[in-house]
C-alpha cells in the first residue's frame, strides 16, 4: 500500500482541484488504483467517501479500469450510505451503463447479467429511498440506459418517476421530466 497516496487521500477535500489532483495521480500511476479501490471498498474507513469521489473522476476517463473490480463493486453497492459516496457511486453506475451500451454495439459486453441486475436493483433502491437529488438523478439516468437492454426497466421507472414527481425539489423534477420525455 502506498502510504503517501493514502495520506493525500485522507487529507483531500470535496473541492474539485483536490479530487482532480488525486485522480490525475492515479491515472498517471495505475498501480495506485488498487490502493484507491481498497479504501473505496472499506466502507468503515473514514475516508472511503473520498476514495469514491476520486474514483468517480478516474472512471469518468478510464471506465474499463473498473472491470477487475466490477463484481465487488456491484455486490457492495447496497452498503454505501454516506451522501458523498452515494453520489459518486451512482455516477459510476451511470458511466458503467453508458459504457455497457457502447460495448454491446460492437458485440462485446462490459457487465455480466448478474452485475447488470445488481446495478439496476441499487439504482431503483436509491430512487425510491430518501437520498440526495444528485444520487437520484444519476440513478434515473443510469436506469434509462439500462432500460435499453432490459425491457422491464422502463415501465417500472416511468411509474416511480410519475408518482414521485410532485413530492420533490425543482432539481429532481427537472431530471425526471427529462427522463419521462425520453420514455414517451
C-alpha positions as CSV (number, residue, x, y, z in Angstrom):
1,X,0.0,0.0,0.0
2,X,1.3,3.4,-1.0
3,X,1.2,5.3,2.3
4,X,1.9,8.7,0.7
5,X,-1.1,8.3,-1.6
6,X,-3.3,7.2,1.2
7,X,-2.3,10.2,3.3
8,X,-3.1,12.5,0.4
9,X,-6.4,10.8,0.1
10,X,-7.2,11.2,3.8
11,X,-6.3,15.0,3.6
12,X,-8.2,15.6,0.5
13,X,-11.4,17.7,0.3
14,X,-14.5,17.8,-1.8
15,X,-13.2,20.7,-3.8
16,X,-12.7,19.8,-7.5
17,X,-9.0,20.6,-7.6
18,X,-8.3,18.3,-4.7
19,X,-10.2,15.4,-6.3
20,X,-8.7,16.1,-9.7
21,X,-5.2,16.1,-8.4
22,X,-5.6,12.7,-6.9
23,X,-7.4,11.3,-9.9
24,X,-4.7,12.6,-12.1
25,X,-2.1,10.9,-9.9
26,X,-4.0,7.6,-10.2
27,X,-4.3,7.9,-14.0
28,X,-0.6,8.6,-14.3
29,X,0.3,5.8,-11.9
30,X,-2.2,3.0,-12.5
31,X,-0.7,0.9,-9.7
32,X,-2.4,3.3,-7.3
33,X,-5.8,2.1,-8.4
34,X,-5.6,-0.9,-6.2
35,X,-4.9,1.2,-3.1
36,X,-7.7,3.6,-4.1
37,X,-10.2,0.7,-4.5
38,X,-9.1,-0.8,-1.2
39,X,-10.2,2.3,0.6
40,X,-13.3,2.6,-1.7
41,X,-14.5,-0.8,-0.6
42,X,-13.6,-0.4,3.0
43,X,-16.8,1.3,3.9
44,X,-15.8,1.5,7.6
45,X,-12.8,3.6,6.6
46,X,-13.4,7.2,7.5
47,X,-12.0,8.2,4.1
48,X,-14.0,5.7,1.9
49,X,-16.2,8.5,0.6
50,X,-13.1,10.4,-0.5
51,X,-12.0,7.3,-2.4
52,X,-15.4,7.3,-4.0
53,X,-15.0,11.0,-5.1
54,X,-11.6,10.3,-6.6
55,X,-12.8,7.0,-8.3
56,X,-15.6,8.9,-9.9
57,X,-13.1,11.1,-11.7
58,X,-10.8,8.2,-12.6
59,X,-13.7,6.1,-14.1
60,X,-15.1,9.1,-15.9
61,X,-11.9,8.9,-18.0
62,X,-11.0,5.2,-17.7
63,X,-14.2,3.2,-17.1
64,X,-12.5,0.0,-18.4
65,X,-10.3,0.1,-15.3
66,X,-13.3,-0.8,-13.3
67,X,-13.5,-4.2,-14.9
68,X,-11.4,-6.2,-12.4
69,X,-13.4,-4.7,-9.6
70,X,-16.9,-5.0,-11.0
71,X,-18.0,-8.0,-9.0
72,X,-17.1,-6.4,-5.7
73,X,-18.4,-3.0,-6.8
74,X,-21.8,-4.4,-7.7
75,X,-22.0,-6.6,-4.5
76,X,-21.2,-3.6,-2.2
77,X,-23.5,-1.0,-3.9
78,X,-26.2,-1.5,-1.3
79,X,-23.7,-1.0,1.6
80,X,-23.0,2.7,0.9
81,X,-24.8,5.3,3.0
82,X,-22.6,8.4,3.0
83,X,-24.2,11.0,0.8
84,X,-20.9,11.9,-1.0
85,X,-20.1,8.2,-1.6
86,X,-23.6,7.5,-2.9
87,X,-23.4,10.4,-5.3
88,X,-20.1,9.2,-6.8
89,X,-21.1,5.5,-6.8
90,X,-24.4,6.3,-8.6
91,X,-22.4,8.3,-11.2
92,X,-20.1,5.4,-11.7
93,X,-23.2,3.3,-12.3
94,X,-24.2,5.8,-15.0
95,X,-20.7,5.6,-16.6
96,X,-21.0,1.8,-16.5
97,X,-24.4,1.8,-18.1
98,X,-23.3,4.0,-20.9
99,X,-20.1,2.0,-21.5
100,X,-22.1,-1.3,-21.5
101,X,-24.4,0.1,-24.2
102,X,-21.3,1.2,-26.2
103,X,-19.7,-2.2,-25.9
104,X,-22.9,-4.0,-26.9
105,X,-22.9,-2.1,-30.2
106,X,-19.5,-3.7,-31.0
107,X,-20.6,-7.2,-29.9
108,X,-18.9,-7.1,-26.6
109,X,-20.1,-6.8,-23.0
110,X,-18.9,-4.8,-20.1
111,X,-21.3,-6.0,-17.5
112,X,-22.4,-9.6,-16.8
113,X,-26.1,-10.2,-16.4
114,X,-25.6,-10.5,-12.6
115,X,-23.7,-7.2,-12.4
116,X,-26.3,-5.6,-14.5
117,X,-29.1,-6.8,-12.2
118,X,-27.3,-5.7,-9.1
119,X,-26.7,-2.2,-10.6
120,X,-30.3,-1.9,-11.7
121,X,-31.5,-3.0,-8.2
122,X,-29.3,-0.5,-6.5
123,X,-30.4,2.3,-8.8
124,X,-34.0,1.6,-8.1
125,X,-33.4,1.5,-4.4
126,X,-31.7,4.9,-4.5
127,X,-34.6,6.2,-6.5
128,X,-37.3,5.1,-4.0
129,X,-35.4,5.8,-0.8
130,X,-34.5,9.0,0.9
131,X,-31.4,10.1,-1.0
132,X,-30.0,13.4,-2.2
133,X,-31.2,14.6,-5.6
134,X,-27.9,14.1,-7.3
135,X,-27.9,10.4,-6.4
136,X,-31.4,10.0,-7.6
137,X,-30.7,11.9,-10.9
138,X,-27.7,9.7,-11.7
139,X,-29.7,6.6,-10.8
140,X,-32.6,7.5,-13.1
141,X,-30.3,8.3,-15.9
142,X,-28.5,5.0,-15.4
143,X,-31.8,3.2,-15.3
144,X,-32.8,4.9,-18.6
145,X,-29.7,3.4,-20.2
146,X,-30.2,0.0,-18.6
147,X,-33.7,0.0,-19.9
148,X,-32.3,-0.2,-23.4
149,X,-31.1,-3.7,-22.7
150,X,-33.7,-4.8,-20.0
151,X,-37.2,-4.1,-21.3
152,X,-38.8,-4.4,-17.8
153,X,-36.9,-1.3,-16.5
154,X,-38.9,1.4,-18.4
155,X,-42.4,0.6,-17.1
156,X,-41.1,0.5,-13.5
157,X,-39.0,3.7,-14.0
158,X,-42.0,5.5,-15.5
159,X,-44.3,4.6,-12.6
160,X,-41.8,5.7,-10.0
161,X,-41.0,9.0,-11.7
162,X,-44.6,9.9,-12.3
163,X,-45.6,9.0,-8.7
164,X,-42.7,10.9,-7.1
165,X,-42.7,13.9,-9.4
166,X,-44.9,16.2,-7.3
167,X,-43.1,15.4,-4.0
168,X,-39.6,16.5,-4.9
169,X,-37.5,19.5,-5.5
170,X,-37.2,21.5,-8.7
171,X,-33.9,19.7,-9.5
172,X,-35.5,16.3,-9.1
173,X,-38.4,17.4,-11.3
174,X,-36.1,18.7,-14.0
175,X,-34.2,15.4,-14.1
176,X,-37.3,13.2,-14.0
177,X,-39.0,15.3,-16.7
178,X,-36.0,14.8,-18.9
179,X,-36.3,11.0,-18.5
180,X,-40.1,10.9,-18.7
181,X,-39.9,12.9,-22.0
182,X,-37.5,10.3,-23.4
183,X,-39.8,7.4,-22.2
184,X,-42.7,8.7,-24.3
